[in-house]
Amino acid sequence: METVEETKKPLEGILVVAIEQALAAPLCTNRLAEMGARVIKVERAEGDFARGYDSAANGESSYFVWTNRGKESIVIDFKQPDDAALLHRIIGAADIFIQNLAPGALKRAGFSSASLRERNPRLITCDISGYGEGAEVSHLKAYDMLVQCESGLAAISGAPEAYGRIGVSICDIGAGMNATIGVLSALAQRERTGQGLGIEVSLFDGAADWMTIPYLHETVGAGAPTRQGLRHPSIAPYGAFATADGGEIVISIQNEREWTAFCRVFLRQPELASCAEFSSNNARVRNRDALESRIGQVFGALSTEQALQRLAEAQTAFGQVRSVAEFGAHPALRTWPMPVNGRMLEMIAPAVRTPWDEGFFRGAPALGSDTARIAAEFAAATEETA
């Protein structure tokens, strides 16, 4: 049986201060909160603008409740001397400071990451931007879909006839996860050196990292992959096929052993496996249209249930193209309850399963809900140490 100490959250006792908006930084600090850190979210009087994105989650913004669970909210106008002094006291006691305001905004207000680390040498700072501070295009606003376009992600997404946005805010999410990795790395480094350090993350850098394979194909290969819809650009068969009752199933053949079994068991055309035009992956890609026509005829004669049964017999990898409603009923989906506006809302459970999982989420804070308490806490700390 695990002891209480064994299941203690790894970041308990760590204080994070965040001046954050929208998605990337809030997602990072949310992950830190789930690891046990105390997160104080600093907001302006109008609040994080993600609070107003929608009202899908029991009347609250789905973006906000997802990325701000378990935090505290304090409203501060750090352009005012008293509020600026309070914020300096809070950050002076912090382990981690994270921000994703426009480049240069906090420096002009006297809160640059470098100056904060001078005042608190153990402080870890993380600056999240669109393109990296100091870059030629650092002044550009970097909302998620804009970065999808600038990074080339949109150019290889969607169907042949139209560009496609990846259906979630993937550049923001990637930046938040990269920031989490960076912060945890900095904490490990501080354990060895005793000193804090500054790290930087940008949405564009994360998207560029994911574009490595298309980039290499373009710069040193035969050219970047084109938009393929639900087709893999360099493996065949790897794509979607329609069944007789309107289902869509994606299949994936990764090697010749799988191809041979697929031809024999699913297609019931064993001779196709050794046919010259389909005898290797490169040949199948070259002759994809003819290949998919043959496969599509078989799928089109089967119901979804029949197709799935035959794919299972052939040990062919497959995935059904599900709607969001069907995803919501998926047998692998895990959810935890979370209080939102006085009612419990089932939220998707964390992707990483840990011994300290609680099985529920703490709620996201109302705007400024902790202002008075936090101000009193840090005012008292200052008086006691004066």
C-alpha positions as CSV (number, residue, x, y, z in Angstrom):
1,M,0.0,0.0,0.0
2,E,1.3,3.5,-0.9
3,T,2.0,5.9,2.0
4,V,0.8,9.5,2.1
5,E,4.4,10.6,1.4
6,E,4.6,8.4,-1.7
7,T,1.6,10.0,-3.2
8,K,2.5,13.6,-2.3
9,K,2.3,15.8,-5.4
10,P,5.8,16.6,-6.7
11,L,5.5,20.4,-6.8
12,E,3.8,20.9,-3.4
13,G,5.5,23.9,-1.7
14,I,6.3,25.5,-5.1
15,L,4.8,29.0,-5.7
16,V,4.1,30.0,-9.3
17,V,3.1,33.6,-10.2
18,A,1.6,34.1,-13.7
19,I,0.7,37.1,-15.7
20,E,-1.1,35.3,-18.4
21,Q,-3.8,35.4,-21.1
22,A,-5.7,33.1,-23.3
23,L,-4.2,29.6,-23.7
24,A,-0.4,28.9,-23.8
25,A,0.7,30.2,-20.5
26,P,-2.5,29.3,-18.6
27,L,-2.1,25.7,-19.9
28,C,1.4,25.5,-18.6
29,T,0.5,26.9,-15.2
30,N,-2.5,24.6,-15.0
31,R,-0.2,21.6,-15.5
32,L,2.0,22.9,-12.7
33,A,-1.0,23.3,-10.5
34,E,-2.0,19.7,-11.2
35,M,1.4,18.7,-10.0
36,G,0.8,20.4,-6.7
37,A,2.2,23.9,-7.2
38,R,0.3,26.9,-5.8
39,V,-0.5,29.2,-8.8
40,I,-1.4,32.8,-8.3
41,K,-2.9,34.2,-11.5
42,V,-2.5,38.0,-11.9
43,E,-5.3,39.6,-13.9
44,R,-6.3,43.1,-14.9
45,A,-9.7,44.5,-13.9
46,E,-11.3,43.1,-17.1
47,G,-9.7,39.7,-16.5
48,D,-8.1,37.2,-18.8
49,F,-9.9,37.7,-22.1
50,A,-10.3,33.9,-22.5
51,R,-13.0,34.3,-19.8
52,G,-15.2,35.7,-22.6
53,Y,-14.4,33.3,-25.4
54,D,-17.6,31.3,-25.0
55,S,-20.2,30.1,-22.4
56,A,-20.2,26.4,-23.2
57,A,-19.1,25.1,-19.8
58,N,-22.1,25.7,-17.5
59,G,-22.2,29.3,-18.6
60,E,-18.4,29.7,-18.4
61,S,-15.7,29.7,-21.1
62,S,-14.6,26.2,-22.0
63,Y,-11.1,27.6,-22.7
64,F,-10.9,29.2,-19.3
65,V,-12.2,26.4,-17.1
66,W,-9.9,23.9,-18.9
67,T,-6.7,25.8,-18.4
68,N,-7.2,27.6,-15.1
69,R,-8.3,24.8,-12.7
70,G,-6.9,24.9,-9.2
71,K,-5.5,28.5,-9.4
72,E,-6.0,31.6,-7.3
73,S,-6.9,35.0,-9.0
74,I,-5.7,38.4,-7.9
75,V,-6.6,41.6,-9.7
76,I,-3.7,44.0,-9.8
77,D,-3.0,47.2,-11.8
78,F,0.8,47.0,-11.7
79,K,1.1,50.4,-13.2
80,Q,0.0,51.8,-9.9
81,P,2.8,52.1,-7.3
82,D,1.1,50.2,-4.4
83,D,0.0,47.4,-6.7
84,A,3.4,47.2,-8.3
85,A,5.0,47.0,-4.8
86,L,2.6,44.2,-3.9
87,L,3.4,42.3,-7.1
88,H,7.1,42.6,-6.4
89,R,6.6,41.1,-2.9
90,I,4.6,38.2,-4.3
91,I,7.2,37.5,-7.0
92,G,10.0,37.9,-4.4
93,A,8.6,34.9,-2.6
94,A,7.9,32.8,-5.8
95,D,9.8,29.9,-7.3
96,I,8.5,30.4,-10.8
97,F,7.3,33.4,-12.8
98,I,5.5,32.9,-16.2
99,Q,4.2,35.5,-18.6
100,N,2.9,35.7,-22.1
101,L,2.1,39.4,-22.6
102,A,3.2,41.2,-25.7
103,P,7.0,41.4,-26.0
104,G,8.4,44.2,-24.0
105,A,5.2,45.0,-22.1
106,L,6.4,43.8,-18.7
107,K,9.9,45.3,-19.2
108,R,8.3,48.7,-19.7
109,A,6.4,48.2,-16.5
110,G,9.5,47.3,-14.5
111,F,8.9,43.6,-14.4
112,S,11.3,42.1,-17.0
113,S,12.3,38.6,-16.3
114,A,16.0,39.5,-16.0
115,S,15.3,42.2,-13.4
116,L,13.1,39.9,-11.4
117,R,15.8,37.2,-11.3
118,E,18.3,39.9,-10.0
119,R,15.9,40.6,-7.1
120,N,15.2,36.9,-6.5
121,P,18.2,34.8,-7.6
122,R,16.4,31.5,-7.1
123,L,13.5,32.6,-9.4
124,I,12.8,30.6,-12.6
125,T,11.3,32.8,-15.3
126,C,9.5,31.6,-18.4
127,D,8.6,34.1,-21.2
128,I,6.1,32.8,-23.8
129,S,5.8,34.8,-27.1
130,G,4.6,34.3,-30.6
131,Y,7.9,34.3,-32.5
132,G,10.6,34.9,-29.8
133,E,11.7,38.1,-28.3
134,G,14.2,39.9,-30.5
135,A,13.1,38.1,-33.7
136,E,12.5,40.3,-36.8
137,V,8.8,39.5,-36.6
138,S,8.5,39.6,-32.8
139,H,6.1,42.5,-33.1
140,L,3.5,40.5,-34.9
141,K,0.4,39.3,-33.0
142,A,0.6,35.5,-32.9
143,Y,-2.8,34.0,-32.4
144,D,-3.0,30.2,-33.0
145,M,-4.4,30.0,-36.5
146,L,-2.0,32.8,-37.7
147,V,0.9,30.7,-36.5
148,Q,-0.5,27.6,-38.1
149,C,-0.4,29.6,-41.4
150,E,3.0,31.2,-40.9
151,S,4.7,27.9,-39.9
152,G,3.4,26.0,-43.0
153,L,1.1,23.7,-40.9
154,A,-1.9,24.9,-42.8
155,A,-0.2,24.2,-46.1
156,I,0.0,20.5,-45.4
157,S,-3.4,20.2,-43.6
158,G,-6.8,19.9,-45.1
159,A,-8.0,18.4,-48.4
160,P,-6.3,18.9,-51.8
161,E,-8.9,21.5,-52.8
162,A,-8.6,23.7,-49.6
163,Y,-6.2,24.6,-46.8
164,G,-7.3,23.3,-43.4
165,R,-6.9,24.6,-39.9
166,I,-6.0,21.9,-37.4
167,G,-9.2,21.7,-35.4
168,V,-7.8,22.6,-32.0
169,S,-5.4,25.5,-30.9
170,I,-2.4,23.3,-31.4
171,C,0.3,26.0,-31.5
172,D,-1.0,27.4,-28.2
173,I,-1.2,24.0,-26.7
174,G,2.2,23.0,-27.9
175,A,3.8,26.2,-26.5
176,G,2.1,25.5,-23.2
177,M,3.5,22.0,-23.1
178,N,6.9,23.1,-24.1
179,A,6.9,25.7,-21.4
180,T,5.9,23.0,-18.9
181,I,8.9,20.9,-20.0
182,G,11.2,23.9,-19.8
183,V,10.1,24.9,-16.3
184,L,10.4,21.4,-15.0
185,S,13.9,21.2,-16.5
186,A,14.8,24.5,-14.9
187,L,13.6,23.2,-11.5
188,A,15.8,20.2,-11.9
189,Q,18.8,22.5,-12.8
190,R,18.1,24.7,-9.7
191,E,18.3,21.6,-7.5
192,R,21.9,21.2,-8.6
193,T,23.0,24.8,-8.8
194,G,20.7,26.6,-6.3
195,Q,20.2,29.3,-8.9
196,G,17.2,30.2,-11.0
197,L,17.4,30.9,-14.7
198,G,15.3,32.2,-17.5
199,I,13.8,30.2,-20.3
200,E,11.9,31.3,-23.4
201,V,9.2,29.5,-25.5
202,S,7.4,30.7,-28.6
203,L,4.4,29.3,-30.5
204,F,6.4,29.5,-33.8
205,D,9.3,27.5,-32.5
206,G,7.0,24.7,-31.4
207,A,5.2,24.6,-34.7
208,A,8.5,24.7,-36.5
209,D,9.8,21.7,-34.6
210,W,6.7,19.7,-35.6
211,M,7.4,20.7,-39.3
212,T,10.8,19.0,-39.3
213,I,9.8,16.2,-41.6
214,P,8.0,18.3,-44.2
215,Y,10.9,20.8,-44.0
216,L,13.5,18.1,-44.7
217,H,11.4,16.7,-47.6
218,E,11.2,20.3,-49.1
219,T,14.8,21.4,-48.5
220,V,16.8,18.2,-49.2
221,G,14.2,15.7,-50.6
222,A,11.8,15.6,-53.5
223,G,9.4,18.3,-52.1
224,A,7.1,18.8,-49.2
225,P,4.0,16.6,-48.9
226,T,0.8,18.0,-50.4
227,R,-2.5,18.3,-48.6
228,Q,-4.0,14.8,-48.5
229,G,-7.1,14.9,-46.3
230,L,-7.4,11.6,-44.5
231,R,-4.5,10.1,-46.5
232,H,-0.9,9.6,-45.4
233,P,1.4,11.3,-47.9
234,S,4.1,8.6,-47.9
235,I,2.4,5.3,-46.8
236,A,-0.3,3.3,-48.6
237,P,-2.8,2.1,-47.9
238,Y,-3.2,4.5,-45.1
239,G,-6.5,6.4,-45.4
240,A,-10.2,6.5,-45.0
241,F,-12.7,4.2,-46.8
242,A,-16.5,4.3,-46.7
243,T,-18.7,1.3,-45.8
244,A,-22.1,0.4,-47.2
245,D,-24.0,2.0,-44.3
246,G,-22.1,5.3,-44.3
247,G,-19.3,4.6,-41.9
248,E,-15.8,5.9,-42.4
249,I,-12.8,3.7,-41.4
250,V,-9.1,4.6,-41.6
251,I,-6.8,1.7,-42.1
252,S,-3.0,1.7,-41.8
253,I,-0.6,-0.8,-43.4
254,Q,2.9,-0.4,-42.0
255,N,4.9,-3.3,-43.5
256,E,4.7,-6.2,-46.0
257,R,3.6,-8.7,-43.5
258,E,0.5,-6.6,-42.7
259,W,-0.1,-6.0,-46.4
260,T,-0.1,-9.7,-47.2
261,A,-2.5,-10.5,-44.3
262,F,-4.8,-7.7,-45.4
263,C,-4.9,-8.9,-49.0
264,R,-5.6,-12.5,-47.9
265,V,-8.1,-12.0,-45.0
266,F,-9.8,-8.7,-45.6
267,L,-9.7,-8.2,-49.4
268,R,-9.8,-12.0,-50.0
269,Q,-7.5,-11.4,-52.9
270,P,-4.2,-12.9,-51.8
271,E,-2.7,-12.6,-55.3
272,L,-2.8,-8.8,-54.9
273,A,0.0,-8.9,-52.3
274,S,2.6,-10.0,-55.0
275,C,1.2,-7.9,-57.8
276,A,4.1,-5.8,-59.2
277,E,2.2,-2.4,-58.9
278,F,1.4,-3.1,-55.2
279,S,4.3,-5.2,-54.1
280,S,6.0,-2.6,-51.9
281,N,5.1,0.6,-50.1
282,N,6.8,2.8,-52.7
283,A,4.9,1.0,-55.5
284,R,1.6,1.3,-53.7
285,V,2.1,5.1,-53.1
286,R,2.9,5.5,-56.9
287,N,-0.3,3.6,-57.8
288,R,-2.4,4.9,-54.9
289,D,-5.5,5.7,-57.0
290,A,-5.7,2.2,-58.4
291,L,-5.0,0.7,-55.0
292,E,-7.6,2.7,-53.2
293,S,-10.2,1.9,-55.9
294,R,-9.7,-1.8,-55.3
295,I,-9.8,-1.5,-51.5
296,G,-12.8,0.9,-51.7
297,Q,-14.9,-1.6,-53.6
298,V,-14.5,-4.2,-50.8
299,F,-15.3,-1.7,-48.1
300,G,-18.3,-0.4,-50.0
301,A,-19.8,-3.9,-50.1
302,L,-19.6,-4.3,-46.3
303,S,-21.4,-2.8,-43.4
304,T,-19.3,-1.0,-40.8
305,E,-19.7,-3.9,-38.4
306,Q,-18.7,-6.4,-41.0
307,A,-15.7,-4.4,-42.1
308,L,-14.5,-4.0,-38.5
309,Q,-14.8,-7.7,-37.9
310,R,-12.9,-8.6,-41.0
311,L,-10.2,-6.0,-40.2
312,A,-9.8,-7.5,-36.7
313,E,-9.4,-11.0,-38.3
314,A,-6.7,-9.6,-40.6
315,Q,-5.0,-7.9,-37.6
316,T,-5.1,-4.7,-39.6
317,A,-4.7,-1.4,-37.7
318,F,-7.8,0.8,-38.0
319,G,-9.6,3.7,-36.5
320,Q,-13.2,4.8,-37.0
321,V,-13.8,8.4,-38.0
322,R,-15.9,9.5,-35.1
323,S,-17.9,12.7,-34.5
324,V,-17.2,14.6,-31.3
325,A,-20.5,13.1,-29.9
326,E,-19.2,9.6,-30.7
327,F,-15.8,10.5,-29.1
328,G,-17.7,11.5,-26.0
329,A,-19.0,8.0,-25.7
330,H,-15.7,6.3,-26.5
331,P,-14.9,3.4,-24.2
332,A,-11.3,4.7,-23.6
333,L,-12.4,8.2,-22.6
334,R,-11.8,9.1,-18.9
335,T,-13.5,12.0,-17.2
336,W,-13.2,13.7,-13.8
337,P,-15.9,15.9,-12.2
338,M,-15.2,19.7,-11.7
339,P,-17.3,22.3,-10.1
340,V,-18.4,25.1,-12.5
341,N,-21.0,27.7,-11.6
342,G,-22.3,25.6,-8.7
343,R,-22.8,22.4,-10.8
344,M,-20.5,19.5,-11.5
345,L,-19.1,19.3,-15.0
346,E,-17.5,16.2,-16.4
347,M,-14.1,17.2,-17.7
348,I,-11.6,15.1,-19.6
349,A,-9.1,13.5,-17.2
350,P,-5.4,14.3,-17.3
351,A,-3.4,12.6,-20.0
352,V,-0.7,11.5,-17.6
353,R,-1.9,9.0,-15.0
354,T,0.0,9.4,-11.7
355,P,0.0,8.0,-8.2
356,W,-1.2,11.4,-6.9
357,D,-4.3,11.5,-9.1
358,E,-7.3,12.8,-7.1
359,G,-10.1,11.7,-9.4
360,F,-11.5,15.2,-9.5
361,F,-10.6,18.8,-10.6
362,R,-10.5,21.9,-8.4
363,G,-12.5,24.7,-9.9
364,A,-11.2,27.7,-11.9
365,P,-11.2,31.0,-9.9
366,A,-13.7,33.8,-10.3
367,L,-12.0,37.0,-11.3
368,G,-10.2,38.5,-8.3
369,S,-11.7,36.0,-5.9
370,D,-8.4,35.8,-3.9
371,T,-7.3,39.4,-4.1
372,A,-8.0,40.5,-0.6
373,R,-6.6,37.3,1.0
374,I,-3.4,37.3,-1.1
375,A,-2.8,41.0,-0.5
376,A,-3.2,40.5,3.2
377,E,-0.9,37.5,3.2
378,F,2.0,39.2,1.4
379,A,1.5,42.5,3.3
380,A,1.8,40.6,6.6
381,A,4.9,38.7,5.4
382,T,6.6,42.0,4.5
383,E,5.8,43.5,7.9
384,E,7.1,40.4,9.8
385,T,10.4,40.4,7.9
386,A,10.9,44.2,7.9
